[in-house]
Amino acid sequence: QVQLVESGGGLVQAGGSLRLSCAASGNIFNVNAVGWHRQAPGKQRELVAVTTSSGSTNYADSVKGRFTISRDNPTNTVYLQMNSLKPEDTAVYYCNLVMSGRQWERSYWGQGTQVTVSS
């Protein structure tokens, strides 16, 4: 079993910064990708940023140049540095970890952390 615990959310004014952390524990192996998604009220969950086992990263167009995803492999922790925050960034942010092998894939989610950006 794998557990993901997010932290670092909170209330910040527009233009401010936050850093989210996601600590993974448990039986972790064959990690394919780790990333952050978010869900605003009344909207579908969307990808924010992802980093793969090959080291590549991908960001939603709406956060490019403002958010940075990074990972610390020895501690199984992934971070999301969020700068120049906007009110439209307000959402619950979820950490996601995907493990995969030949003919199987498992996806795990954290419980989410609230980010609120005031104008």
Secondary structure, 3 states (H helix, E strand, C coil): CEEEEEECCEEEECCCCEEEEEEEEECCCCEEEEEEEEECCCCCCEEEEEEECCCCEEECHHHCCCEEEEEEHHHCEEEEEECCCCHHHCEEEEEEEEEEECCEEEEEECCCEEEEEEC
